[in-house]
């Protein structure tokens, strides 16, 4: 029975932290791509993340247009989540393992956000092309920096834009590389 409670606790920790980390990641990504701040979805994300982010921003300024405070909050939240889950399961993690795991999870989350956004945007372009709503505007702002370079190389064929397919393949290749990079970093840190 103890195994059930530790698994259930780890699951609840993962859900709670995962939701907030997702919101914070979306805020960071939307700021990075300069999405419309006044969009209702942007406002929702800002209102939920500001209480945690505002005090950190007072101490840690941005650097070259990058919200360093949001990155550090993301990293801290991910590390806390991993520590709590590890403690719930009765284990402990080496600090280097903890750091590499946290960074890997955040990179994976960012990549999955782009992949899912590209898929949703492609589906919406088939179902309701040229229809405006707050979600399509956010999706456009989020995916356009990824799709624009591909579109400049790969032209539209017979009215079909293949850039989402190429982007999803490229993002999946990067996803497959992340565990290998984590292993390499752990070998460097742990000798």
N, C-alpha and C positions, 0 to 999 in steps of 0.2 A: 504494500500500500504506500510506503514511503516513496517508492519509485514513481508512482502516479503523481503524487503531490509535487515532487521536484520537477517532473516533466510539465505538469500543468502550470506551475509557477514560472518555469523557463519560457513556456509558450506565452503566458500573459505579459511577461517582461518584454519578450520579443515583439509582440503586437503593439504594446504601448510605445516603446522606444522606436520601433520601426515606423509607426505612423508619424511620429514627430520628426524623426530623422528625414523621412520622405518630404514632409512639408518644408523643412529647413533646406534640403537639397533643391527642391523646386524653387524656393526663394533665391538661393544662390545662383542657380542656372538662369532663372528669368532675369535677374539683375545682370548677369554676365552677357546675355544676348540682348539686353536693353529692351525687354518686352514692355508693353504698355502698363505703366504703374496704376493707371486708373481703371483698368479692366476689373470687373467684379471678382473674377477668380484670383487675380493678383492681390486685390484688397483683402480677400478672405485669408490668403496665405500670409500676407504681411501682418494682419491683426493677430493671427495665432502664433507667429514666430517673434514678433517684436518684444514681448515681455522678457524673453530670454536673451535676445540679441542686443537690445538697446543698452543694457549695462556693460556688456562686453565691448561694444563699439566705443564707449566713452574711454576705455583704456587702450584698445587696439584699433588704430586707424587703418583705412584701406591702403593698398599699395598698388599703384599703377592701374587703377580701375578694377582691381580685384578686392572683393570683400573678405579680407583676411579674418575678421572677427567671425564671420559666418563659417568659414572653413575650420577655424579652431573649435567653434561650438559643435560643428558636425563631428569632428574628430573626437572631442571630449564625450559627446553623447554616445558615439559608437563604442568607445572604450568602456564607458560606464555600463552599457548594455552587455558587452562581452564579459566584464568582471562580475556583474550580477548573475548572469546565466552560468558562468563557471562556478561561482560560489554556490548557487542553487543546486548544481549537479555534483558538488563536493570536490571540485578540482581547483587548480590554480594555474595561471599562465605566466610564463616568463615575460618580462616587459617588452622584449624585442618581438616575441611572438604576438603579443597583444597589439602592439603598434602596427605590425605588418598585416595582421588579420583585419584590424580596423580600417586601414587604408585600402586594402583589397576589397572589403565590403562596400566602402563608399564609392570606389571606382566602378564596381559592378552595378551599384544602384544607379549611378549617373548614366552608365551605358544602357541599362534596361529602360530608364526613363526615355532616352532618345529613341530606342528601338520601338517601344510601345507608342510613343508620340508619332513616329513616322507611320506605323501601321494604322493607327486611328485616323491620321490625316489622309492617308491613301484611301481608306474605306469611305471616309466622309466625302472625298472628292468624287467618288463614284456615285454615292447615294444623293448627296445634296451639293453639287458643285456651285460655287459662287454664292453660297448662302452665308451671311454673316451671323455669328453668335459669339459670345465671349470665349467659348472653348476653342473654336476654330481659329480665332485671332491669336490666342496663346499658343496653340499648336504651331501655327505658322511662324511666329516669332522664335519659338524654341527650335524648330527643325530647319528653318531656312539657312542658318550658318553651316549646318552639316550638308544640306542638299545643294546649296548654291555652287560650291566648287565642283561637285560632280556634274551638275547641269552644264557648267562651262566646258567640260571635257566631253560629256556624253550628250549629244543632241536628242531632241524629242523625235521618236520614230513614228510616223503615221498617227500623230496625235497622242501617242502613249509615252509617258514620262517614266523612264526606267531608273531614274536616280534614286527613288526610295528603295528599290530592290538592291541596287549596288551599295547604298548606305547601310542597309540591314546586314548584308553579307560582310562588309568591312567592320561594322560594329561587333558582329559575332566573332570575327577573327580576333579582334582586340579582347573580347571577353574570354576567348580560349587562351590568350596569352597571359592573362592576369595571374592564374595559379602558378605558371612557370616563373613569372617575375617574383611572386611571393616566395617561392622555394629558393630562388637565387639570392634574394635579400636575406632570408633566414640563414642560409649557408654563410653569407658574409658576416652577419651579426653574431651568430653562434659558433662560428669557426668550424 
